[in-house]
Amino acid sequence: MDVAFSIIWLQFNSWTLGEELGWRGFVLNELQKKVSPLKSALIVGVVWGFWHTPLWLISGYSGLQLIHYILCFLSGIVAVSIIITAFYNVNQNLVIPIIIHQLFNYSIAIQVGDVLHILTVTSILYVIAAVVIVLVNYKKCLYK
């Protein structure tokens, strides 16, 4: 049982680990040398969102529903990028972005119901959280 759990845990976490090593461990750090952390988070968020374009194409949506899906997905992922950047800049520890990314994935995956409705509500909540973090700006973690 322990081996099976370890394999499942590794499978679920290997994607977020790889993504966060790239997005936060490299790209975010390099961007923050040139622009503010908030601008860096926005840039990483948009690129990260488009990185997931294949998910949009296999979503099963078309027309206005697909546009709705893409807008919710992008706004949610940009919001998560802001949240991750704030927490990463406070402690400079990549474990935090990995955990936040994983929680973002799980928060959508564990819900039951219409995927578009779930994504819409979840994205709104993440956008609200990101706005609060930008306004509070603990330890000036989002501005130089």
The first five atom37 places (N, CA, C, CB, O) and aatype in JSON, in Angstrom:
{
  "aatype": [12, 3, 19, 0, 13, 15, 9, 9, 17, 10, 5, 13, 2, 15, 17, 16, 10, 7, 6, 6, 10, 7, 17, 1, 7, 13, 19, 10, 2, 6, 10, 5, 11, 11, 19, 15, 14, 10, 11, 15, 0, 10, 9, 19, 7, 19, 19, 17, 7, 13, 17, 8, 16, 14, 10, 17, 10, 9, 15, 7, 18, 15, 7, 10, 5, 10, 9, 8, 18, 9, 10, 4, 13, 10, 15, 7, 9, 19, 0, 19, 15, 9, 9, 9, 16, 0, 13, 18, 2, 19, 2, 5, 2, 10, 19, 9, 14, 9, 9, 9, 8, 5, 10, 13, 2, 18, 15, 9, 0, 9, 5, 19, 7, 3, 19, 10, 8, 9, 10, 16, 19, 16, 15, 9, 10, 18, 19, 9, 0, 0, 19, 19, 9, 19, 10, 19, 2, 18, 11, 11, 4, 10, 18, 11],
  "atom_mask": [
    [1, 1, 1, 1, 1],
    [1, 1, 1, 1, 1],
    [1, 1, 1, 1, 1],
    [1, 1, 1, 1, 1],
    [1, 1, 1, 1, 1],
    [1, 1, 1, 1, 1],
    [1, 1, 1, 1, 1],
    [1, 1, 1, 1, 1],
    [1, 1, 1, 1, 1],
    [1, 1, 1, 1, 1],
    [1, 1, 1, 1, 1],
    [1, 1, 1, 1, 1],
    [1, 1, 1, 1, 1],
    [1, 1, 1, 1, 1],
    [1, 1, 1, 1, 1],
    [1, 1, 1, 1, 1],
    [1, 1, 1, 1, 1],
    [1, 1, 1, 0, 1],
    [1, 1, 1, 1, 1],
    [1, 1, 1, 1, 1],
    [1, 1, 1, 1, 1],
    [1, 1, 1, 0, 1],
    [1, 1, 1, 1, 1],
    [1, 1, 1, 1, 1],
    [1, 1, 1, 0, 1],
    [1, 1, 1, 1, 1],
    [1, 1, 1, 1, 1],
    [1, 1, 1, 1, 1],
    [1, 1, 1, 1, 1],
    [1, 1, 1, 1, 1],
    [1, 1, 1, 1, 1],
    [1, 1, 1, 1, 1],
    [1, 1, 1, 1, 1],
    [1, 1, 1, 1, 1],
    [1, 1, 1, 1, 1],
    [1, 1, 1, 1, 1],
    [1, 1, 1, 1, 1],
    [1, 1, 1, 1, 1],
    [1, 1, 1, 1, 1],
    [1, 1, 1, 1, 1],
    [1, 1, 1, 1, 1],
    [1, 1, 1, 1, 1],
    [1, 1, 1, 1, 1],
    [1, 1, 1, 1, 1],
    [1, 1, 1, 0, 1],
    [1, 1, 1, 1, 1],
    [1, 1, 1, 1, 1],
    [1, 1, 1, 1, 1],
    [1, 1, 1, 0, 1],
    [1, 1, 1, 1, 1],
    [1, 1, 1, 1, 1],
    [1, 1, 1, 1, 1],
    [1, 1, 1, 1, 1],
    [1, 1, 1, 1, 1],
    [1, 1, 1, 1, 1],
    [1, 1, 1, 1, 1],
    [1, 1, 1, 1, 1],
    [1, 1, 1, 1, 1],
    [1, 1, 1, 1, 1],
    [1, 1, 1, 0, 1],
    [1, 1, 1, 1, 1],
    [1, 1, 1, 1, 1],
    [1, 1, 1, 0, 1],
    [1, 1, 1, 1, 1],
    [1, 1, 1, 1, 1],
    [1, 1, 1, 1, 1],
    [1, 1, 1, 1, 1],
    [1, 1, 1, 1, 1],
    [1, 1, 1, 1, 1],
    [1, 1, 1, 1, 1],
    [1, 1, 1, 1, 1],
    [1, 1, 1, 1, 1],
    [1, 1, 1, 1, 1],
    [1, 1, 1, 1, 1],
    [1, 1, 1, 1, 1],
    [1, 1, 1, 0, 1],
    [1, 1, 1, 1, 1],
    [1, 1, 1, 1, 1],
    [1, 1, 1, 1, 1],
    [1, 1, 1, 1, 1],
    [1, 1, 1, 1, 1],
    [1, 1, 1, 1, 1],
    [1, 1, 1, 1, 1],
    [1, 1, 1, 1, 1],
    [1, 1, 1, 1, 1],
    [1, 1, 1, 1, 1],
    [1, 1, 1, 1, 1],
    [1, 1, 1, 1, 1],
    [1, 1, 1, 1, 1],
    [1, 1, 1, 1, 1],
    [1, 1, 1, 1, 1],
    [1, 1, 1, 1, 1],
    [1, 1, 1, 1, 1],
    [1, 1, 1, 1, 1],
    [1, 1, 1, 1, 1],
    [1, 1, 1, 1, 1],
    [1, 1, 1, 1, 1],
    [1, 1, 1, 1, 1],
    [1, 1, 1, 1, 1],
    [1, 1, 1, 1, 1],
    [1, 1, 1, 1, 1],
    [1, 1, 1, 1, 1],
    [1, 1, 1, 1, 1],
    [1, 1, 1, 1, 1],
    [1, 1, 1, 1, 1],
    [1, 1, 1, 1, 1],
    [1, 1, 1, 1, 1],
    [1, 1, 1, 1, 1],
    [1, 1, 1, 1, 1],
    [1, 1, 1, 1, 1],
    [1, 1, 1, 1, 1],
    [1, 1, 1, 1, 1],
    [1, 1, 1, 0, 1],
    [1, 1, 1, 1, 1],
    [1, 1, 1, 1, 1],
    [1, 1, 1, 1, 1],
    [1, 1, 1, 1, 1],
    [1, 1, 1, 1, 1],
    [1, 1, 1, 1, 1],
    [1, 1, 1, 1, 1],
    [1, 1, 1, 1, 1],
    [1, 1, 1, 1, 1],
    [1, 1, 1, 1, 1],
    [1, 1, 1, 1, 1],
    [1, 1, 1, 1, 1],
    [1, 1, 1, 1, 1],
    [1, 1, 1, 1, 1],
    [1, 1, 1, 1, 1],
    [1, 1, 1, 1, 1],
    [1, 1, 1, 1, 1],
    [1, 1, 1, 1, 1],
    [1, 1, 1, 1, 1],
    [1, 1, 1, 1, 1],
    [1, 1, 1, 1, 1],
    [1, 1, 1, 1, 1],
    [1, 1, 1, 1, 1],
    [1, 1, 1, 1, 1],
    [1, 1, 1, 1, 1],
    [1, 1, 1, 1, 1],
    [1, 1, 1, 1, 1],
    [1, 1, 1, 1, 1],
    [1, 1, 1, 1, 1],
    [1, 1, 1, 1, 1],
    [1, 1, 1, 1, 1]
  ],
  "atom_positions": [
    [[0.82, -1.2, 0.0], [0.0, 0.0, 0.0], [0.86, 1.26, 0.0], [-0.93, 0.0, 1.21], [0.55, 2.22, -0.7]],
    [[1.95, 1.27, 0.77], [2.81, 2.44, 0.83], [3.46, 2.73, -0.51], [3.87, 2.24, 1.89], [3.63, 3.89, -0.89]],
    [[3.83, 1.68, -1.23], [4.45, 1.86, -2.55], [3.44, 2.45, -3.52], [5.0, 0.52, -3.08], [3.77, 3.36, -4.28]],
    [[2.22, 1.94, -3.52], [1.18, 2.45, -4.41], [0.9, 3.93, -4.12], [-0.11, 1.62, -4.27], [0.78, 4.73, -5.04]],
    [[0.79, 4.28, -2.84], [0.56, 5.68, -2.46], [1.72, 6.55, -2.91], [0.35, 5.8, -0.94], [1.5, 7.65, -3.41]],
    [[2.94, 6.09, -2.74], [4.12, 6.85, -3.15], [4.14, 7.1, -4.65], [5.4, 6.12, -2.72], [4.48, 8.19, -5.1]],
    [[3.77, 6.09, -5.42], [3.74, 6.23, -6.88], [2.66, 7.23, -7.28], [3.49, 4.86, -7.56], [2.9, 8.09, -8.13]],
    [[1.49, 7.13, -6.69], [0.4, 8.07, -7.0], [0.79, 9.48, -6.59], [-0.9, 7.65, -6.28], [0.58, 10.42, -7.36]],
    [[1.35, 9.64, -5.39], [1.76, 10.96, -4.92], [2.81, 11.56, -5.85], [2.31, 10.87, -3.48], [2.73, 12.74, -6.19]],
    [[3.79, 10.77, -6.27], [4.84, 11.24, -7.17], [4.26, 11.65, -8.51], [5.91, 10.16, -7.37], [4.65, 12.68, -9.06]],
    [[3.33, 10.87, -9.03], [2.7, 11.19, -10.31], [1.96, 12.52, -10.25], [1.74, 10.08, -10.73], [2.1, 13.36, -11.14]],
    [[1.17, 12.72, -9.19], [0.4, 13.96, -9.07], [1.3, 15.17, -8.86], [-0.58, 13.85, -7.93], [0.99, 16.25, -9.35]],
    [[2.4, 15.0, -8.16], [3.25, 16.13, -7.82], [4.39, 16.39, -8.8], [3.81, 15.93, -6.48], [5.0, 17.46, -8.74]],
    [[4.7, 15.46, -9.68], [5.82, 15.66, -10.58], [5.56, 16.79, -11.57], [6.11, 14.38, -11.34], [6.48, 17.52, -11.92]],
    [[4.32, 16.95, -12.02], [4.02, 18.04, -12.95], [4.19, 19.39, -12.28], [2.6, 17.9, -13.49], [4.82, 20.28, -12.85]],
    [[3.63, 19.56, -11.1], [3.74, 20.85, -10.42], [5.18, 21.15, -10.03], [2.85, 20.89, -9.18], [5.62, 22.3, -10.09]],
    [[5.91, 20.13, -9.64], [7.32, 20.32, -9.3], [8.09, 20.84, -10.5], [7.94, 19.0, -8.79], [8.81, 21.83, -10.4]],
    [[7.93, 20.19, -11.64], [8.63, 20.61, -12.85], [8.22, 22.0, -13.3], [0.0, 0.0, 0.0], [9.07, 22.81, -13.67]],
    [[6.92, 22.27, -13.27], [6.46, 23.6, -13.69], [6.99, 24.68, -12.77], [4.92, 23.64, -13.72], [7.48, 25.71, -13.24]],
    [[6.92, 24.47, -11.48], [7.35, 25.51, -10.54], [8.86, 25.72, -10.55], [6.9, 25.16, -9.15], [9.32, 26.84, -10.32]],
    [[9.63, 24.69, -10.8], [11.08, 24.89, -10.95], [11.35, 25.83, -12.12], [11.81, 23.54, -11.16], [12.25, 26.67, -12.05]],
    [[10.57, 25.68, -13.18], [10.75, 26.54, -14.35], [10.15, 27.91, -14.17], [0.0, 0.0, 0.0], [10.82, 28.92, -14.36]],
    [[8.85, 27.96, -13.8], [8.16, 29.25, -13.71], [8.7, 30.12, -12.59], [6.68, 29.04, -13.52], [9.05, 31.28, -12.82]],
    [[8.76, 29.58, -11.38], [9.2, 30.4, -10.24], [10.7, 30.32, -10.02], [8.47, 29.95, -8.97], [11.34, 31.33, -9.72]],
    [[11.27, 29.13, -10.17], [12.7, 28.96, -9.9], [13.59, 29.66, -10.91], [0.0, 0.0, 0.0], [14.71, 30.04, -10.57]],
    [[13.11, 29.83, -12.13], [13.94, 30.47, -13.15], [13.27, 31.73, -13.73], [14.24, 29.49, -14.28], [13.79, 32.83, -13.55]],
    [[12.13, 31.57, -14.41], [11.53, 32.68, -15.15], [11.18, 33.85, -14.23], [10.27, 32.2, -15.88], [11.53, 34.99, -14.53]],
    [[10.51, 33.59, -13.13], [10.12, 34.67, -12.22], [11.34, 35.41, -11.69], [9.29, 34.11, -11.05], [11.37, 36.64, -11.67]],
    [[12.35, 34.65, -11.26], [13.56, 35.3, -10.73], [14.23, 36.19, -11.77], [14.55, 34.24, -10.24], [14.68, 37.29, -11.45]],
    [[14.3, 35.72, -13.02], [14.92, 36.52, -14.07], [14.09, 37.76, -14.4], [15.11, 35.67, -15.34], [14.65, 38.84, -14.59]],
    [[12.78, 37.62, -14.46], [11.91, 38.77, -14.74], [12.01, 39.82, -13.63], [10.46, 38.32, -14.89], [12.02, 41.02, -13.91]],
    [[12.08, 39.37, -12.39], [12.12, 40.31, -11.27], [13.41, 41.13, -11.24], [11.95, 39.57, -9.96], [13.48, 42.14, -10.54]],
    [[14.43, 40.7, -11.97], [15.65, 41.5, -12.09], [15.41, 42.72, -12.99], [16.8, 40.64, -12.66], [16.15, 43.7, -12.92]],
    [[14.37, 42.64, -13.83], [14.11, 43.69, -14.81], [12.86, 44.52, -14.49], [13.98, 43.08, -16.17], [12.84, 45.73, -14.72]],
    [[11.84, 43.87, -13.97], [10.58, 44.57, -13.68], [10.1, 44.2, -12.27], [9.48, 44.21, -14.74], [10.67, 43.32, -11.63]],
    [[9.07, 44.88, -11.81], [8.56, 44.66, -10.46], [8.02, 43.24, -10.3], [7.47, 45.68, -10.12], [7.65, 42.59, -11.29]],
    [[7.97, 42.77, -9.07], [7.39, 41.43, -8.84], [5.95, 41.3, -9.33], [7.44, 41.1, -7.37], [5.57, 40.25, -9.84]],
    [[5.15, 42.36, -9.18], [3.76, 42.28, -9.64], [3.7, 42.14, -11.16], [2.97, 43.53, -9.19], [2.96, 41.31, -11.68]],
    [[4.48, 42.95, -11.88], [4.51, 42.81, -13.34], [5.06, 41.44, -13.73], [5.38, 43.93, -13.97], [4.56, 40.82, -14.68]],
    [[6.06, 40.98, -13.02], [6.61, 39.64, -13.29], [5.55, 38.57, -13.1], [7.81, 39.36, -12.37], [5.44, 37.66, -13.92]],
    [[4.76, 38.69, -12.03], [3.7, 37.71, -11.76], [2.66, 37.73, -12.87], [3.04, 38.0, -10.41], [2.17, 36.68, -13.28]],
    [[2.32, 38.92, -13.36], [1.34, 39.03, -14.45], [1.88, 38.39, -15.73], [0.98, 40.5, -14.7], [1.15, 37.67, -16.41]],
    [[3.15, 38.67, -16.05], [3.75, 38.1, -17.26], [3.81, 36.58, -17.16], [5.16, 38.67, -17.49], [3.41, 35.87, -18.08]],
    [[4.31, 36.08, -16.03], [4.4, 34.63, -15.83], [3.0, 34.02, -15.88], [5.09, 34.29, -14.49], [2.82, 32.95, -16.47]],
    [[2.03, 34.68, -15.28], [0.67, 34.15, -15.27], [0.07, 34.01, -16.66], [0.0, 0.0, 0.0], [-0.55, 33.0, -16.97]],
    [[0.27, 35.02, -17.49], [-0.28, 34.96, -18.86], [0.43, 33.86, -19.66], [-0.13, 36.34, -19.58], [-0.21, 33.06, -20.34]],
    [[1.77, 33.83, -19.58], [2.51, 32.8, -20.32], [2.16, 31.42, -19.79], [4.03, 33.04, -20.22], [1.96, 30.48, -20.57]],
    [[2.07, 31.28, -18.47], [1.7, 30.02, -17.84], [0.31, 29.59, -18.3], [1.74, 30.15, -16.29], [0.08, 28.41, -18.57]],
    [[-0.6, 30.55, -18.41], [-1.95, 30.23, -18.88], [-1.93, 29.69, -20.3], [0.0, 0.0, 0.0], [-2.57, 28.69, -20.6]],
    [[-1.2, 30.37, -21.18], [-1.12, 29.91, -22.57], [-0.34, 28.61, -22.7], [-0.48, 30.98, -23.45], [-0.53, 27.86, -23.66]],
    [[0.52, 28.33, -21.74], [1.23, 27.04, -21.68], [0.21, 25.9, -21.62], [2.18, 26.98, -20.45], [0.48, 24.79, -22.09]],
    [[-0.94, 26.18, -21.04], [-1.99, 25.17, -20.87], [-3.0, 25.16, -22.01], [-2.7, 25.4, -19.57], [-4.09, 24.59, -21.86]],
    [[-2.68, 25.77, -23.14], [-3.58, 25.8, -24.29], [-4.11, 24.42, -24.67], [-2.87, 26.4, -25.47], [-5.28, 24.31, -25.02]],
    [[-3.29, 23.36, -24.62], [-3.85, 22.04, -24.96], [-5.06, 21.65, -24.1], [-2.78, 20.97, -24.83], [-5.95, 20.95, -24.57]],
    [[-5.08, 22.09, -22.85], [-6.24, 21.8, -22.0], [-7.5, 22.46, -22.55], [-5.99, 22.26, -20.56], [-8.59, 21.9, -22.47]],
    [[-7.35, 23.66, -23.11], [-8.49, 24.35, -23.68], [-9.03, 23.57, -24.87], [-8.11, 25.78, -24.1], [-10.24, 23.46, -25.06]],
    [[-8.11, 23.04, -25.65], [-8.51, 22.35, -26.88], [-9.19, 21.01, -26.62], [-7.31, 22.15, -27.77], [-9.97, 20.53, -27.44]],
    [[-8.88, 20.4, -25.48], [-9.5, 19.11, -25.16], [-10.63, 19.25, -24.13], [-8.45, 18.13, -24.63], [-11.16, 18.25, -23.64]],
    [[-10.99, 20.49, -23.82], [-12.02, 20.73, -22.8], [-13.4, 20.24, -23.22], [-12.09, 22.2, -22.48], [-14.25, 19.97, -22.37]],
    [[-13.62, 20.14, -24.53], [-14.94, 19.73, -25.01], [-15.86, 20.9, -25.26], [0.0, 0.0, 0.0], [-16.98, 20.73, -25.72]],
    [[-15.39, 22.11, -24.95], [-16.21, 23.3, -25.17], [-15.91, 23.89, -26.54], [-15.96, 24.35, -24.07], [-14.83, 23.69, -27.1]],
    [[-16.88, 24.63, -27.06], [-16.69, 25.34, -28.32], [-17.51, 26.63, -28.26], [-17.11, 24.45, -29.55], [-18.37, 26.8, -27.39]],
    [[-17.23, 27.52, -29.19], [-17.98, 28.77, -29.26], [-17.84, 29.62, -28.01], [0.0, 0.0, 0.0], [-16.75, 29.76, -27.46]],
    [[-18.96, 30.18, -27.57], [-18.95, 31.07, -26.41], [-18.53, 30.35, -25.12], [-20.31, 31.69, -26.22], [-17.9, 30.94, -24.25]],
    [[-18.89, 29.08, -25.02], [-18.48, 28.32, -23.83], [-16.96, 28.18, -23.77], [-19.15, 26.94, -23.82], [-16.38, 28.24, -22.69]],
    [[-16.33, 27.98, -24.9], [-14.87, 27.88, -24.94], [-14.23, 29.21, -24.56], [-14.39, 27.43, -26.33], [-13.25, 29.25, -23.82]],
    [[-14.78, 30.31, -25.07], [-14.27, 31.63, -24.7], [-14.42, 31.86, -23.2], [-15.0, 32.75, -25.48], [-13.5, 32.36, -22.55]],
    [[-15.57, 31.5, -22.65], [-15.82, 31.6, -21.21], [-14.78, 30.77, -20.44], [-17.27, 31.13, -20.87], [-14.21, 31.24, -19.45]],
    [[-14.56, 29.55, -20.89], [-13.59, 28.64, -20.25], [-12.2, 29.26, -20.27], [-13.58, 27.27, -20.98], [-11.51, 29.27, -19.25]],
    [[-11.77, 29.78, -21.43], [-10.43, 30.36, -21.56], [-10.28, 31.58, -20.66], [-10.15, 30.74, -23.02], [-9.26, 31.73, -19.98]],
    [[-11.28, 32.46, -20.64], [-11.21, 33.66, -19.81], [-11.14, 33.32, -18.32], [-12.41, 34.56, -20.09], [-10.37, 33.92, -17.57]],
    [[-11.95, 32.36, -17.9], [-11.92, 31.93, -16.49], [-10.59, 31.27, -16.16], [-13.07, 30.97, -16.18], [-10.01, 31.53, -15.11]],
    [[-10.13, 30.42, -17.04], [-8.86, 29.73, -16.83], [-7.73, 30.74, -16.72], [-8.57, 28.73, -17.98], [-6.93, 30.68, -15.78]],
    [[-7.66, 31.68, -17.67], [-6.58, 32.67, -17.66], [-6.65, 33.58, -16.43], [-6.63, 33.51, -18.92], [-5.62, 33.84, -15.8]],
    [[-7.84, 34.06, -16.09], [-7.94, 34.93, -14.92], [-7.58, 34.19, -13.65], [-9.35, 35.51, -14.81], [-6.93, 34.75, -12.76]],
    [[-7.99, 32.94, -13.54], [-7.64, 32.15, -12.36], [-6.16, 31.88, -12.26], [0.0, 0.0, 0.0], [-5.58, 31.97, -11.18]],
    [[-5.54, 31.56, -13.38], [-4.12, 31.22, -13.36], [-3.26, 32.46, -13.15], [-3.72, 30.51, -14.65], [-2.21, 32.37, -12.5]],
    [[-3.67, 33.61, -13.68], [-2.93, 34.85, -13.41], [-3.07, 35.22, -11.94], [-3.46, 36.01, -14.32], [-2.11, 35.67, -11.31]],
    [[-4.25, 35.04, -11.38], [-4.46, 35.31, -9.96], [-3.58, 34.39, -9.1], [-5.95, 35.12, -9.58], [-2.96, 34.85, -8.14]],
    [[-3.52, 33.12, -9.45], [-2.67, 32.18, -8.71], [-1.2, 32.57, -8.86], [-2.9, 30.74, -9.22], [-0.43, 32.43, -7.91]],
    [[-0.82, 33.07, -10.02], [0.56, 33.51, -10.23], [0.9, 34.67, -9.29], [0.78, 33.94, -11.69], [2.0, 34.72, -8.74]],
    [[-0.02, 35.59, -9.09], [0.19, 36.7, -8.16], [0.32, 36.18, -6.74], [-0.97, 37.72, -8.25], [1.21, 36.6, -6.0]],
    [[-0.57, 35.28, -6.36], [-0.53, 34.69, -5.02], [0.79, 33.96, -4.79], [-1.71, 33.71, -4.81], [1.44, 34.15, -3.77]],
    [[1.18, 33.14, -5.75], [2.43, 32.4, -5.62], [3.62, 33.34, -5.52], [2.61, 31.44, -6.81], [4.5, 33.14, -4.7]],
    [[3.65, 34.38, -6.36], [4.76, 35.33, -6.34], [4.87, 36.01, -4.99], [4.59, 36.37, -7.45], [5.98, 36.17, -4.47]],
    [[3.76, 36.43, -4.43], [3.79, 37.09, -3.12], [4.39, 36.16, -2.06], [2.38, 37.52, -2.71], [5.28, 36.57, -1.32]],
    [[3.9, 34.94, -1.99], [4.41, 34.01, -0.97], [5.85, 33.59, -1.25], [3.52, 32.77, -0.9], [6.64, 33.43, -0.32]],
    [[6.19, 33.42, -2.51], [7.56, 33.05, -2.87], [8.53, 34.18, -2.49], [7.67, 32.73, -4.38], [9.62, 33.92, -1.97]],
    [[8.14, 35.42, -2.75], [9.03, 36.54, -2.44], [9.21, 36.77, -0.95], [8.51, 37.79, -3.08], [10.22, 37.33, -0.53]],
    [[8.24, 36.36, -0.16], [8.38, 36.51, 1.3], [9.42, 35.54, 1.84], [7.02, 36.29, 2.0], [10.18, 35.89, 2.74]],
    [[9.45, 34.31, 1.31], [10.34, 33.3, 1.92], [11.38, 32.69, 0.99], [9.52, 32.21, 2.49], [12.26, 31.96, 1.44]],
    [[11.3, 32.97, -0.32], [12.26, 32.44, -1.31], [12.42, 30.92, -1.21], [13.63, 33.09, -1.11], [13.52, 30.39, -1.34]],
    [[11.31, 30.23, -1.0], [11.31, 28.78, -0.86], [10.37, 28.21, -1.92], [10.88, 28.35, 0.58], [9.18, 28.52, -1.92]],
    [[10.88, 27.37, -2.82], [10.08, 26.82, -3.91], [9.03, 25.81, -3.46], [10.97, 26.18, -4.91], [8.14, 25.45, -4.24]],
    [[9.11, 25.34, -2.24], [8.11, 24.4, -1.74], [6.74, 25.08, -1.68], [8.51, 23.84, -0.35], [5.72, 24.46, -1.97]],
    [[6.72, 26.35, -1.31], [5.46, 27.08, -1.19], [4.75, 27.18, -2.55], [5.7, 28.49, -0.61], [3.56, 26.86, -2.62]],
    [[5.42, 27.61, -3.63], [4.73, 27.63, -4.93], [4.25, 26.25, -5.37], [5.65, 28.19, -5.98], [3.18, 26.13, -5.97]],
    [[5.02, 25.23, -5.09], [4.62, 23.87, -5.47], [3.33, 23.49, -4.74], [5.74, 22.84, -5.14], [2.41, 22.94, -5.35]],
    [[3.25, 23.79, -3.46], [2.05, 23.47, -2.67], [0.86, 24.28, -3.15], [2.31, 23.72, -1.17], [-0.24, 23.74, -3.31]],
    [[1.05, 25.58, -3.37], [-0.06, 26.42, -3.84], [-0.56, 25.95, -5.2], [0.38, 27.91, -3.92], [-1.77, 25.87, -5.43]],
    [[0.36, 25.64, -6.11], [0.0, 25.13, -7.43], [-0.8, 23.84, -7.3], [1.25, 24.89, -8.29], [-1.83, 23.66, -7.95]],
    [[-0.33, 22.95, -6.45], [-1.02, 21.68, -6.26], [-2.41, 21.89, -5.66], [-0.19, 20.75, -5.34], [-3.37, 21.24, -6.07]],
    [[-2.53, 22.81, -4.71], [-3.84, 23.1, -4.12], [-4.79, 23.7, -5.16], [-3.68, 24.06, -2.93], [-5.98, 23.4, -5.15]],
    [[-4.25, 24.53, -6.04], [-5.06, 25.09, -7.13], [-5.61, 23.96, -8.0], [-4.23, 26.08, -7.98], [-6.8, 23.93, -8.33]],
    [[-4.73, 23.03, -8.38], [-5.16, 21.89, -9.2], [-6.21, 21.05, -8.46], [-3.96, 21.01, -9.58], [-7.23, 20.68, -9.04]],
    [[-5.95, 20.75, -7.2], [-6.87, 19.91, -6.43], [-8.19, 20.62, -6.17], [-6.24, 19.52, -5.11], [-9.24, 19.98, -6.17]],
    [[-8.16, 21.94, -5.95], [-9.4, 22.65, -5.65], [-10.39, 22.56, -6.8], [-9.1, 24.11, -5.32], [-11.6, 22.61, -6.58]],
    [[-9.89, 22.44, -8.0], [-10.77, 22.28, -9.15], [-11.14, 20.81, -9.35], [-10.11, 22.85, -10.42], [-12.28, 20.48, -9.66]],
    [[-10.15, 19.93, -9.18], [-10.35, 18.5, -9.47], [-11.31, 17.81, -8.49], [-9.02, 17.79, -9.45], [-12.0, 16.87, -8.88]],
    [[-11.36, 18.26, -7.24], [-12.17, 17.54, -6.25], [-13.63, 17.96, -6.24], [-11.59, 17.75, -4.88], [-14.45, 17.33, -5.57]],
    [[-13.96, 19.01, -6.97], [-15.34, 19.48, -6.98], [-16.17, 18.66, -7.98], [-15.39, 20.98, -7.33], [-15.67, 18.22, -9.02]],
    [[-17.42, 18.49, -7.63], [-18.32, 17.72, -8.48], [-19.35, 18.67, -9.08], [-19.02, 16.58, -7.68], [-19.9, 19.53, -8.39]],
    [[-19.59, 18.51, -10.38], [-20.59, 19.34, -11.04], [-20.11, 19.79, -12.4], [0.0, 0.0, 0.0], [-19.17, 19.22, -12.96]],
    [[-20.75, 20.82, -12.91], [-20.41, 21.37, -14.21], [-19.03, 22.03, -14.15], [-21.48, 22.37, -14.69], [-18.82, 22.94, -13.35]],
    [[-18.11, 21.58, -14.98], [-16.72, 22.06, -14.94], [-16.64, 23.57, -15.19], [-15.87, 21.32, -15.98], [-15.87, 24.26, -14.53]],
    [[-17.42, 24.07, -16.11], [-17.38, 25.5, -16.42], [-17.85, 26.33, -15.23], [-18.25, 25.8, -17.64], [-17.26, 27.38, -14.93]],
    [[-18.89, 25.89, -14.56], [-19.36, 26.59, -13.36], [-18.31, 26.53, -12.25], [-20.71, 25.99, -12.87], [-18.04, 27.53, -11.59]],
    [[-17.73, 25.36, -12.05], [-16.7, 25.19, -11.02], [-15.51, 26.09, -11.32], [-16.24, 23.71, -10.95], [-15.0, 26.76, -10.42]],
    [[-15.06, 26.12, -12.56], [-13.92, 26.95, -12.95], [-14.24, 28.43, -12.77], [-13.53, 26.67, -14.4], [-13.39, 29.21, -12.34]],
    [[-15.46, 28.82, -13.09], [-15.87, 30.22, -12.94], [-15.84, 30.65, -11.48], [-17.29, 30.43, -13.52], [-15.23, 31.67, -11.15]],
    [[-16.47, 29.89, -10.62], [-16.51, 30.22, -9.19], [-15.11, 30.19, -8.58], [-17.44, 29.24, -8.44], [-14.74, 31.11, -7.84]],
    [[-14.35, 29.16, -8.88], [-13.0, 29.03, -8.34], [-12.12, 30.18, -8.8], [-12.39, 27.68, -8.76], [-11.36, 30.74, -8.0]],
    [[-12.21, 30.54, -10.06], [-11.41, 31.65, -10.59], [-11.77, 32.96, -9.91], [-11.6, 31.77, -12.1], [-10.88, 33.75, -9.58]],
    [[-13.04, 33.2, -9.71], [-13.48, 34.42, -9.02], [-12.88, 34.48, -7.62], [-15.02, 34.49, -8.95], [-12.39, 35.52, -7.19]],
    [[-12.92, 33.37, -6.92], [-12.35, 33.33, -5.55], [-10.85, 33.6, -5.56], [-12.64, 31.97, -4.88], [-10.34, 34.32, -4.7]],
    [[-10.14, 33.02, -6.52], [-8.7, 33.26, -6.61], [-8.39, 34.71, -7.01], [-8.07, 32.31, -7.63], [-7.42, 35.28, -6.51]],
    [[-9.2, 35.3, -7.87], [-9.0, 36.7, -8.24], [-9.21, 37.6, -7.01], [-9.96, 37.12, -9.38], [-8.45, 38.53, -6.79]],
    [[-10.24, 37.32, -6.23], [-10.48, 38.09, -5.01], [-9.29, 37.96, -4.06], [-11.79, 37.61, -4.32], [-8.83, 38.96, -3.5]],
    [[-8.79, 36.75, -3.88], [-7.63, 36.53, -3.0], [-6.41, 37.29, -3.52], [-7.31, 35.02, -2.9], [-5.67, 37.88, -2.73]],
    [[-6.2, 37.28, -4.83], [-5.05, 37.99, -5.41], [-5.17, 39.49, -5.2], [-4.93, 37.67, -6.91], [-4.19, 40.16, -4.87]],
    [[-6.37, 40.03, -5.4], [-6.58, 41.47, -5.18], [-6.29, 41.84, -3.73], [-8.03, 41.87, -5.56], [-5.65, 42.85, -3.46]],
    [[-6.76, 41.04, -2.8], [-6.5, 41.29, -1.38], [-4.99, 41.27, -1.11], [-7.22, 40.25, -0.49], [-4.48, 42.12, -0.39]],
    [[-4.29, 40.31, -1.68], [-2.84, 40.21, -1.47], [-2.13, 41.42, -2.06], [-2.29, 38.91, -2.1], [-1.2, 41.94, -1.45]],
    [[-2.56, 41.88, -3.24], [-1.95, 43.07, -3.84], [-2.2, 44.29, -2.96], [-2.52, 43.31, -5.26], [-1.3, 45.1, -2.77]],
    [[-3.41, 44.42, -2.43], [-3.73, 45.58, -1.59], [-2.99, 45.55, -0.26], [-5.23, 45.64, -1.34], [-2.52, 46.58, 0.21]],
    [[-2.89, 44.38, 0.34], [-2.19, 44.26, 1.63], [-0.69, 44.37, 1.41], [-2.54, 42.91, 2.32], [0.0, 45.07, 2.16]],
    [[-0.17, 43.7, 0.39], [1.23, 43.73, -0.01], [2.18, 43.58, 1.18], [1.53, 45.04, -0.73], [3.02, 44.44, 1.44]],
    [[2.04, 42.49, 1.87], [2.84, 42.16, 3.05], [4.33, 42.25, 2.74], [2.49, 40.76, 3.55], [4.81, 41.68, 1.76]],
    [[5.06, 42.96, 3.57], [6.52, 43.13, 3.42], [6.93, 43.65, 2.05], [7.23, 41.82, 3.69], [8.03, 43.38, 1.58]],
    [[6.03, 44.39, 1.41], [6.31, 44.96, 0.09], [6.79, 43.88, -0.9], [7.37, 46.08, 0.21], [7.69, 44.12, -1.71]],
    [[6.19, 42.71, -0.83], [6.63, 41.56, -1.62], [6.27, 41.64, -3.1], [6.05, 40.32, -1.06], [6.74, 40.82, -3.89]],
    [[5.43, 42.61, -3.49], [5.04, 42.7, -4.89], [5.54, 43.97, -5.59], [3.54, 42.63, -4.99], [5.24, 44.19, -6.76]],
    [[6.28, 44.78, -4.88], [6.83, 46.0, -5.47], [8.29, 46.1, -5.11], [6.07, 47.25, -4.99], [8.73, 45.63, -4.06]],
    [[9.06, 46.75, -6.01], [10.48, 46.97, -5.71], [10.64, 48.21, -4.88], [11.32, 47.08, -7.01], [11.76, 48.57, -4.52]]
  ]
}
